[in-house]
């Protein structure tokens, strides 16, 4: 439709508020263009899938760069576009279910402005490494019917750890979840080796949001490494891609989210104690705390996982080695040109000390004698 073409020419390819206002004015004056405007939006969404993006990835970028009205408009476009498919890739269905359901409308000019701002972001999305098949692909994998009982139990343990107000209880619950994750990974590896699996490594993307994104990316890398996965951070786009076998990927998502919640709570409590003593260097304290928390947890998580694996003896070593080679190969195929990132060192001794202590508490609960 001519009104949409003129609005797009005025607003999408020229930067600045004046261009945006011109495009929004053209759309506001053409109410019969709404259907075509929505159709173009679904085309932008479909183009994002072709470039390797998934629903949660696009929502995360829009939420970072714009506001809630654009997120709600995007959610409607995603639902409309994906309704064309009889079946979605396994991870996509969960992402769609988490989309906001509230619609957003305003006066015609404000709505047109929000839509054009959204389309500017969608149009500028770069191509990224696909983390799995897109809708309509010939191979989507088998349908998913709920999650394994072990993962459901892990999820419940971590939810309790986040909710409790008693540090010792949180420690014990988190440590039990860590041990269950390691055993779940071993069970999957042995099952695959005996011919009942046949799976290959996959990938998922996990948001790494500001502030203190470097420390958060390090924490995710630590969790991934302890669970036989590889994490590659894209600082510019605000996410890490984690490569590994499906059961391990699910464990990494669960544990990283929980440890980040627990670490943030511990950091807030430690910071309050510092302020009570007259300290004011909040930013350096938080950065140092989270860096120490991530580094220390990496060592402790790996120690727990290796301890569980040692119980199975020598039969497990060649199995894990084979899976490690497969994960490394998939990661290198997806990211052939990764570079190392220089991490700015911690500069606050108190933050570093408190962060390591919080990591020890988050891990030490395995000594509390929970039944396996």
N, C-alpha and C positions, 0 to 999 in steps of 0.2 A: 504494500500500500504506500502511496506517495507520501503521506504524512509521516509514516514511520521512517521511510528512507531519508526524508529531509531532516528529521530529528536526529537520526543516527549520524548523518553527515555533519550536522552542526555540533553534536555533543560527544560522540564516541571517539573521534579521531583528532580532536583539538582539545588541548588541556585548558583548564581555567574555569572559573565560575561563570564567566560571561557566556561561554559556549554551552555550558550546562543549562543555564537559564533559557537560552534560545531554544535548545532542543525540548526542554520541558514545556515551554510556552506553546510550541507547535503541537505537542501531544495533548496538552490540556485543552486545546481548541478543537480537537478531533476525537470526540468520544467513540466514534465508530471504528477507531484504530486499535481499541483495547485488545480484541481477539488476535490481531496480527502481532501486536506487541508481545503478548504472552507466547505466541508461536515462535517468535524470534528468540525469546528467552529460553525456551526448551531446546532450541537449536544450539545456543551457547552452552547449555548444560551438557548436551550430547557431545559437543566438541571437547568439553573438559574430559569426559570419559575416554575419548579417543586419544587424548594427550596423557593418559595415565593416572588421572585424578579419580578419587572415589568421593562419595557424598560427604563423609566426615572431613576429608581434606579441604574441600571447597568451602564448607561451612566454617571451618576454622580460619581460613584466610579472610573470608568476608567479615566474620566477627572481629578479627584483628584490625582490619582496615576501615570498616564501616560501623554501622550501628544495628540495633535489634530490628528496626523496620526492614532493612535490607535482608537480614537473616530470615525473617518470616516470609518475605517475598520469594527468596531462594528456596526455602523449604517447600513451598507450594509448587514451584517449577520442577523441583526434583521429583516430588511425588507424581506429578502429572506425567513427566517423562518416563519414569520407571514403571508406571502402570501399564505400559505397552507390552511388557515382557511377562511371559508365563512364569518364569523362574529367574531369581537373581543369584549371583555368586554368594557363597556362604556368608561372608562378612558384611555384604551389602544390606541384607535384610535387617540385621541389628542396627546398622547405621541409620537406615530409614526410620525405624521405630523410635529412634532417639531425636528425630527432627522436631522442632517446635510445631505445634498444631494450630496455634492462634494465628489468624489472618491479620493483616494490617492494611487499613485503608485510611485515607485522609482526603483533603480537598484534591482536586485533579492535578493542580500544579505541584503540590508537595509529593503526591504519589508518583507522578511522572519523573520528578527529580530523583526520588529514591531509586526508581527502576533504572534510570540511566546511570546513576552512580554504581549500581550493582553490575550492570552490563559492561561498564568500563573495566571493572575488576575481572569479570569473567573473560572478557576479550583479551586481557593481558596475561592470562595464565600461561606459563611456559610449559613445554613438554617435560614430563618427569618419568622416572623409571616406573613402569607398571608393577604393582604389588600383587597382581593376580589378574584373572580374566575379567573382562568388562561384560555388561549385559549383552546378550545376543551372541556371545562367543560360542563356538561349536563345542567346546569342552569346558564345563563349569564345575566338574567334580560331582560327587554324589550329594544328594540332599542331606541337610543336617537336621537331625531329630533330637533336639535338646543337647545338653552338654554332659560329659561323663560325670558319674557320681563323685569321683575324686575332685574334679574341678569345682563342682557345686559345693563340696565340703570346704575346699580351700577358700572359695569366695565367702562362705559364711564365717569362717574363722577370721578372715581379714576384716570383714565388716564389723565383727565384734571388737577386734583390736582397735579399729578407728573410733568406735563409739564409746568404749569404756573410759571412765575417768581415773582408773587405777593403773599406773605405769607398769607394775609387775604383772598384772593380768594381760595388758597389751603385749608385753614382752613374750609371755608364754604362748599366747595365741598366734603371734606372728612367727615365732620359732617353729611351732607345730606346723603351720602352713608351709614354711620353707622346707621342712623335712618331707611333707607330703608331696610337694612339687618335685623334689629330687627323686622320690620313689616312683612317682607317676612317669617321669621321664625315663627312668630305667625300665619300667614295665613296657612302655611304648617301644623302646629300643630293642628289647629282647623279643617282643611280639613280632616286630618287623623282621628281625633276623631269622625267625622261625617260619617265615613265609606267609604270615597272616596279615601283613601290613601293605607293603608295596608302595608306600608313599614316597614322595620326593620333597625336598625343602620348599617352603613357601615364604611369604613375606607379609608384613603388616606395617602400617605407619602409625606412630604414636606422637601426639603433639608435645612439643617442648617450648613452653611459653615463657616470655619475659615476665617478671624480672629474674635475674640470676639463672639465665638459660644455660650458661656453660656448666654450672654445677648440676643442674637438672639433667643435662645430656650425659654428664659423667655418671650420674646415678643410674640412668637407664642403661648405659653401656656396661656398668658393673653387674646389674641384674641380668642383662642379656648374656654376658660372658659366663656367669655362674650357671646359667641354664642352657648351655650349649648353643647359643645363638650369636649372631654378629649384628651390631648396631652401627648404622652410618648416619651421621647427623647432617642435616641441611639447615645451617644457621639462618640463611636468608629467608627460607620459606617456613621456618619454625616447626620442623618435625624431624624425627629420626625414623629411618626405615630399618626394621628388625627382620633379619633373615634367619630361618630355622625351621624345624619340623613343627607341625601344627600344634601338638600338645605343649611343646615348649614355648611357642609363641603366646598361647593363651595364658600360660603361667607367668611369662614375663609381663604381659599387660596387667594382670591382676596384682602381682607383687610390686611392680613399679608404682602403680597408682596408689596402693596402700602405703608404701614406704614414703612416698612424697607427702601424703596427707599427714602421716605420723611425724615425719621430719619437720614439716612446717609448724605443726602444733608444738613440738619440742623446741623449735627455734623461737617461737613466740614467747613461750614460758621462760626460756633462758634470757631472751632479750629484756623481758620485764624485770627479771632479777638484776640484770646489768644496769638498767635505768634507775632502779631503786637505789643502786649504789653510786649514782651520779654520772654514769657513762652516757654519752650522746652519739657515739659514732655508729649509728644504726646500720648504714649501708655496708661498711666494711665488716662489721660483726656478722651480718647475715651472710654475706658472700663467703667469709671464712668458715662460718658454721656449716653451710651447705656443702662446701668443698670437702671439709673434713668428714662430714657425715657420709658423703658419697664414696670417698676413698676408703674409709674404714669398712663400710658395709660391703664393698666389693671383695675385700679380703675375707670377711666373715662368711659371706654367702658362698664363696668358692670353697671355703673350708667345710661348711656344712654339706654341700653337694658331694664333694670328694669323699667325705666320711661315709655318707650313705652308699656311694658306689663301691667303696672298699669292702662292704659287707658281702658283696656278690662275688668277690674273688676274681681270678684271672679270666673267666669266661666273658666278662663284660668289656674288657679292654679293647679287643679287636672290633667289637660291635660299635663302641663309642668312637673309635678311631675312624671307622668307615663313615659314620654319620658326620663326624667333624669335617672330613674331606668333602663330603657332599655339600655341607653348609658353606664351607669356604669357597667351593667352586661356584655355587649359586650367587654368593655375595660378590665375587670377583667378576662374574658375568654381568651382573646388574650395575656394578660400580667399578669399571676398569680404571678410572682415574681419580681415586680418592686421594686426599691430601691430609696431612696431620694439622691439627689446630693447636696453636700455642695457648696454653692456659695461664692466665695471670695468677700468680701465687697468692696465697692467703696472707693478709697483712695484719690480721687481728688475732693475737695469741689467745685471748679469751674465747673468741668465736671458734677458733680451731679446736681448743680443748673441749669446749662444750659440745661441739659437733661430733667429735670422736666418742664422747661419753654417751651421747644420744644414740649413736650407731651401736655401741656395745649393748645398750639397754634394749634396742629393737631386735637384737639377735640373741641375747643371753638367755631367753626364756626356755631354751631346750634343756637347761639345767634344772627346770622346775618340776621335772618328773611327770609330764603329761603322758598318758597312755598312747601307744602307737596304734 
